[in-house]
């Protein structure tokens, strides 16, 4: 019972992060489930079934708050479904020892680009919405990676869309989270075919889902009102932090080394976010007839 309560809390925190930054639910949940001794296949299956509830509530909340670009969702979701189903059915036979670090390096590069794009103290502009040539391959790849690793839809989808500069951050997060419901359906069906109902930890599914459903509307409100610059820097920093940890794990780094690395990156992330908050503050317009002292 204690484990189920803990998993519900993990689901709540993970969805709060995922719903506001567009990533984190699968990565956080998969890490805890695998660490507790659950096989990666079973962990990913539990996460995807729990996402049937969390992503549905999250997508509805983002829609109601105007965070969703439905054209992007429509083009992204169908390839995501196909990729998630294929990734789930092939997970048992797929060797991820090479794929995981390569993807982690790519995401670190994207996360760094996203972070510094939004740290630049200039007016943020966003180009035309991304087209199907960009979204379809992105959805297919992100969906497959999501099933294979227990998480990946958010890190790949959110970071790529943010790096493209085609949508403002809240629209990126809202659209990626909304499309994730279709991806969760594809992954869940794949695991159901591959594992059968007996191979899925339904108690874990329910615990994760309850926590995530509670957090989803709160996260949608946060992303609706967070400034674009702050949201972009926070998301970029999370991408870098998460994937550096992945590389450290793959390199069999010591616990001390991993702790120092995580502390350094986390400190830089906090400083970057604080700087983004500072430069995002509006400047008071000059008052006619009033001279400001130099430096004020």
Protein Blocks (a to p, Z undefined) as FASTA:
>chain_A
ZZmmmmmmmmmmmmmmmmmnopajlmmmmmmmmmnopafklmmmmmmmmmmmmmmmmmmm
mmmnopacfklmmmmmmmmmmmmmmmmmmmmmpcfklmmmmmmmmmmmmmmmmmmmmmpc
cdddddddddfklmmmmmmmmmmmmmmnopaklmmmmmmmmmnopacfklmmmmmmmmmm
mmmmmmmmmmmmmnommlpcfklmmmmmmmmmmmmmmmmmmmmmgcfklmmmmmmmmmmm
mmmmmmmmmnopafklmmmmmmmmmmmmmmmmmmmmmmmpccddddehiacdehZZ
